[in-house]
Amino acid sequence: MPEDSAVQVFSEWGFPVKNIFHIAGPCSAESEEQLMQTALALKDYDIDVMRAGIWKPRTRPGSFEGVGAVGLKWLKDAGKAANLAVTTEVATPKHVEACLKHGIDILWIGARTTSNPFAVQDIADALKGTDVPVMVKNPINPDIELWHGAVERLAQAGVKKLGIIHRGFSIYEKTVFRNQPIWRIPIEMKRRNPHLPMLCDPSHICGNTQLLFSVAQNAVDLLFNGLMLEVHIKPQAALSDSKQQLTPEEYGLLISRLKIKKVYSENRDFIENMNILRQEIDKIDHQILALLAQRMDNSKKIASLKMKNDISIFQPIRWEEVISTRIKEGAEKSLTEDFISLLYQFIHEESIRLQEQVVND
C-alpha cells in the first residue's frame, strides 16, 4: 500500500499514527497489578495500543490458559490510566460478546483460530453490525488461502475495519525461529490486499528476545505498517512465553533503534542508476522465462518417451542428481542452498504436473 494510506486507515480507526503503528503489552493478563504497572511503564514510549491475552489457547491442558473475562476490566482500566487503547485476542463468539461489552478497542483473531474456517465464520457472524477494528493473524501453517479466506469471511460479514498480522509459520524443520517468517507469504498477502494495513509480530516469530530487533527492522524494511511486541513488567516471572517478552525499557530501546526508510527518492542519480539496473533485470527475466519455457517443452517430450516405454513419471534417482548438482553449482555462483533447493522444487513440481497432463491426455 502507498506510504501514507496506512496512516489514513489508522486515522479512520481513531488512531493518529505518524509512521509505524505500535502495539505492545504482555503475552497474557496475569493480574490487575501486572497490567497496570506495564501500561504505566509503556506510556512513556512510542506506543499506540496496549495488548494482553485474556484467553490463551495452549497446546496441552494444565498450562496457564488465561484469567478469562475478569481480565477485560483490568485491561481496560490499565489502558485508561495510561491513556492507551487496548486490544486482545478472540476465538469464540462469547469472547467477542465479552470484549464488546467491556469496550475493547481492537480485536485480533489468533493463528489457531484463523486455521479453522468454522471458527472464523462464527466470529464473523458475531461481529455483524459492529464497528470494532479486527486484525487477523496468519494461520499456523504456511497457507495463504486460509489467511485470505478468513479476511474474506469477515469482510462479507460487514466488518469494515480490517487489518492483518504476520506472526510466522510452524514448519517441521528446526530453525533459529520459533515460527519461520517465510516473508514471501505476507508479501503476497499484502499484494492481494493493498487496502489493508499489515503488522508484524516479531515476538511469536522469534520465540526469544535476541532476534527481535533484526526481525522488526526487516518488517519495517519490507513496508509493514506496524509492529506487535510482547512486553512484560517482569518477563522472567511471566506465566506464558517468558523468553520472548521484553521489559518496557528494552521495548523503548528497540523502538528507538528502528530506522524508517523511504519508499521513494527524488535524487536524479539514484533514479537513473535504478532505471539502468532494472532494465538489465528485465532483460535477464525475459531470458529466464524463455529458458524455463524451453525446459518445460523438454519435460513434455520426456513424458511421451516415458509413456511409450511404461516408465514412471517420477524418477527419484534423477531428481536427487538434479537437486544435488544444482545446489553445488549454485554455491559456486554464490547462490544459497535454500534458494536453489526451493527454486528447483517449484520447477520440478511444474515439470511433474506437465508430464502428468501429457499422460492423462
Buried (B, 14 or more C-beta within 10 A) or exposed (E): BEEEBBBEBBEEBEBEBEBBBBBBBBBBBBEBEBBBBBBBBBBEBBBBBBBBBBBBEEEEEEEBBBBEBEBBEBBBBBBEEBEBBBBBBBBBBEBBEBBBEBEBBBBBBBBBBBBBEEBBBBBBEBBEEBEBBBBBBBBBEBBBEBBBBBBBBBBEBEBEBBBBBBBBBEBEEEEEBBBBBBBEBBBEBBEEBEEBBBBBBBBBBBBBBEBBBEBBBBBBEBBBBBBBBBBBBBBEEBBBBBBBBBBBEBBBEBBEEBEEEEEEEEEEEEEEEEEEEEEEEEEEEEEEEEEEEEEBEEBEEBBEEBEEEEEEBEEEEEBEEBBEEBBEEBEEEEBEEEEBEEEBEEBBEBBBEBBEEBEEE
